[in-house]
Amino acid sequence: QVQLVESGGGLVQPGGSLRLSCRASVSFFSSYAMGWYRQAPGKQRELVSGITSGGTTNYADSVKGRFTISRDNAKKTVFLQMNSLKPEDTAVYYCNKKELSGSVWNWGQGTQVTVSS
């Protein structure tokens, strides 16, 4: 049973920054592509950013240039640095593996990000 523990969310003003962390209790973490997802109230969960096992990154257009995903395989942790935050970034953020099949592990509790003045 894989456990995903997200942290680092909070309340921040527009233009502010947050750094999210997600630790995965899984063997061979380095072999998995990982992603950060978010779900805003009343909306479907969406993929925000992904990072392959080799470190190649990709981003949704809505966050490109503002968010940076990274990983520390030794710590089995994936990060999301979020800068220039906007109110529309408000959501619960989750991490999970990222596979073409869409297969995911059980979701963690997520971390709430609220961008408001």
Contacts in CASP RR format, 6 or more apart in sequence:
PFRMAT RR
TARGET T0000
AUTHOR 0000-0000-0000
METHOD contacts of the structure
MODEL  1
QVQLVESGGGLVQPGGSLRLSCRASVSFFSSYAMGWYRQAPGKQRELVSG
ITSGGTTNYADSVKGRFTISRDNAKKTVFLQMNSLKPEDTAVYYCNKKEL
SGSVWNWGQGTQVTVSS
1 106 0 8 1.000
2 24 0 8 1.000
2 25 0 8 1.000
2 26 0 8 1.000
2 105 0 8 1.000
2 106 0 8 1.000
3 24 0 8 1.000
3 25 0 8 1.000
3 108 0 8 1.000
4 22 0 8 1.000
4 23 0 8 1.000
4 24 0 8 1.000
4 25 0 8 1.000
4 94 0 8 1.000
4 95 0 8 1.000
4 96 0 8 1.000
4 105 0 8 1.000
4 106 0 8 1.000
4 107 0 8 1.000
4 108 0 8 1.000
5 22 0 8 1.000
5 23 0 8 1.000
5 25 0 8 1.000
5 108 0 8 1.000
5 109 0 8 1.000
6 20 0 8 1.000
6 21 0 8 1.000
6 22 0 8 1.000
6 93 0 8 1.000
6 94 0 8 1.000
6 95 0 8 1.000
6 108 0 8 1.000
6 109 0 8 1.000
6 110 0 8 1.000
6 111 0 8 1.000
7 20 0 8 1.000
7 21 0 8 1.000
7 22 0 8 1.000
7 111 0 8 1.000
8 18 0 8 1.000
8 19 0 8 1.000
8 20 0 8 1.000
8 21 0 8 1.000
8 111 0 8 1.000
9 18 0 8 1.000
9 20 0 8 1.000
9 93 0 8 1.000
9 111 0 8 1.000
9 112 0 8 1.000
9 113 0 8 1.000
10 18 0 8 1.000
10 111 0 8 1.000
10 112 0 8 1.000
10 113 0 8 1.000
10 114 0 8 1.000
11 114 0 8 1.000
11 116 0 8 1.000
12 18 0 8 1.000
12 85 0 8 1.000
12 113 0 8 1.000
12 114 0 8 1.000
12 115 0 8 1.000
13 115 0 8 1.000
13 116 0 8 1.000
13 117 0 8 1.000
14 85 0 8 1.000
14 86 0 8 1.000
14 87 0 8 1.000
14 115 0 8 1.000
14 116 0 8 1.000
14 117 0 8 1.000
15 83 0 8 1.000
15 84 0 8 1.000
15 85 0 8 1.000
15 86 0 8 1.000
15 115 0 8 1.000
16 83 0 8 1.000
16 84 0 8 1.000
16 85 0 8 1.000
16 115 0 8 1.000
17 81 0 8 1.000
17 82 0 8 1.000
17 83 0 8 1.000
17 84 0 8 1.000
17 85 0 8 1.000
18 82 0 8 1.000
18 85 0 8 1.000
18 113 0 8 1.000
19 79 0 8 1.000
19 80 0 8 1.000
19 81 0 8 1.000
19 82 0 8 1.000
20 36 0 8 1.000
20 79 0 8 1.000
20 80 0 8 1.000
20 82 0 8 1.000
20 93 0 8 1.000
20 95 0 8 1.000
20 111 0 8 1.000
20 113 0 8 1.000
21 77 0 8 1.000
21 78 0 8 1.000
21 79 0 8 1.000
22 34 0 8 1.000
22 36 0 8 1.000
22 77 0 8 1.000
22 78 0 8 1.000
22 79 0 8 1.000
22 80 0 8 1.000
22 94 0 8 1.000
22 95 0 8 1.000
23 75 0 8 1.000
23 76 0 8 1.000
23 77 0 8 1.000
24 32 0 8 1.000
24 34 0 8 1.000
24 76 0 8 1.000
24 77 0 8 1.000
24 78 0 8 1.000
24 95 0 8 1.000
24 105 0 8 1.000
25 76 0 8 1.000
26 32 0 8 1.000
26 76 0 8 1.000
26 105 0 8 1.000
29 73 0 8 1.000
29 76 0 8 1.000
30 53 0 8 1.000
30 73 0 8 1.000
31 53 0 8 1.000
32 53 0 8 1.000
32 97 0 8 1.000
32 98 0 8 1.000
33 50 0 8 1.000
33 51 0 8 1.000
33 52 0 8 1.000
33 53 0 8 1.000
33 97 0 8 1.000
33 98 0 8 1.000
33 99 0 8 1.000
34 50 0 8 1.000
34 51 0 8 1.000
34 69 0 8 1.000
34 71 0 8 1.000
34 78 0 8 1.000
34 95 0 8 1.000
34 96 0 8 1.000
34 97 0 8 1.000
34 98 0 8 1.000
35 47 0 8 1.000
35 48 0 8 1.000
35 49 0 8 1.000
35 50 0 8 1.000
35 51 0 8 1.000
35 69 0 8 1.000
35 78 0 8 1.000
35 95 0 8 1.000
35 96 0 8 1.000
35 97 0 8 1.000
35 98 0 8 1.000
36 47 0 8 1.000
36 48 0 8 1.000
36 49 0 8 1.000
36 50 0 8 1.000
36 67 0 8 1.000
36 69 0 8 1.000
36 78 0 8 1.000
36 80 0 8 1.000
36 93 0 8 1.000
36 94 0 8 1.000
36 95 0 8 1.000
37 45 0 8 1.000
37 46 0 8 1.000
37 47 0 8 1.000
37 48 0 8 1.000
37 93 0 8 1.000
37 94 0 8 1.000
37 95 0 8 1.000
37 96 0 8 1.000
38 45 0 8 1.000
38 46 0 8 1.000
38 48 0 8 1.000
38 89 0 8 1.000
38 91 0 8 1.000
38 92 0 8 1.000
38 93 0 8 1.000
38 94 0 8 1.000
38 113 0 8 1.000
39 45 0 8 1.000
39 46 0 8 1.000
39 91 0 8 1.000
39 92 0 8 1.000
39 94 0 8 1.000
40 88 0 8 1.000
40 90 0 8 1.000
40 91 0 8 1.000
40 92 0 8 1.000
41 91 0 8 1.000
43 91 0 8 1.000
45 94 0 8 1.000
46 60 0 8 1.000
47 60 0 8 1.000
47 98 0 8 1.000
48 59 0 8 1.000
48 60 0 8 1.000
48 62 0 8 1.000
48 63 0 8 1.000
48 67 0 8 1.000
48 80 0 8 1.000
48 93 0 8 1.000
49 57 0 8 1.000
49 58 0 8 1.000
49 59 0 8 1.000
49 60 0 8 1.000
49 63 0 8 1.000
49 67 0 8 1.000
49 69 0 8 1.000
49 80 0 8 1.000
50 57 0 8 1.000
50 58 0 8 1.000
50 59 0 8 1.000
50 69 0 8 1.000
50 98 0 8 1.000
51 57 0 8 1.000
51 58 0 8 1.000
51 69 0 8 1.000
51 70 0 8 1.000
51 71 0 8 1.000
51 78 0 8 1.000
55 71 0 8 1.000
57 68 0 8 1.000
57 69 0 8 1.000
57 70 0 8 1.000
59 65 0 8 1.000
59 67 0 8 1.000
59 69 0 8 1.000
62 88 0 8 1.000
63 82 0 8 1.000
63 89 0 8 1.000
66 82 0 8 1.000
66 83 0 8 1.000
66 84 0 8 1.000
66 85 0 8 1.000
67 80 0 8 1.000
67 81 0 8 1.000
67 82 0 8 1.000
67 83 0 8 1.000
68 80 0 8 1.000
68 81 0 8 1.000
68 83 0 8 1.000
69 78 0 8 1.000
69 79 0 8 1.000
69 80 0 8 1.000
69 81 0 8 1.000
70 78 0 8 1.000
70 79 0 8 1.000
70 81 0 8 1.000
71 77 0 8 1.000
71 78 0 8 1.000
71 79 0 8 1.000
72 78 0 8 1.000
72 79 0 8 1.000
78 95 0 8 1.000
80 93 0 8 1.000
80 95 0 8 1.000
82 89 0 8 1.000
82 113 0 8 1.000
85 113 0 8 1.000
85 115 0 8 1.000
86 115 0 8 1.000
87 115 0 8 1.000
87 116 0 8 1.000
88 115 0 8 1.000
89 113 0 8 1.000
89 115 0 8 1.000
90 113 0 8 1.000
90 114 0 8 1.000
90 115 0 8 1.000
90 116 0 8 1.000
91 113 0 8 1.000
92 110 0 8 1.000
92 111 0 8 1.000
92 112 0 8 1.000
92 113 0 8 1.000
93 110 0 8 1.000
93 111 0 8 1.000
93 112 0 8 1.000
93 113 0 8 1.000
94 107 0 8 1.000
94 108 0 8 1.000
94 110 0 8 1.000
94 111 0 8 1.000
96 104 0 8 1.000
96 105 0 8 1.000
96 107 0 8 1.000
97 103 0 8 1.000
97 104 0 8 1.000
97 105 0 8 1.000
END
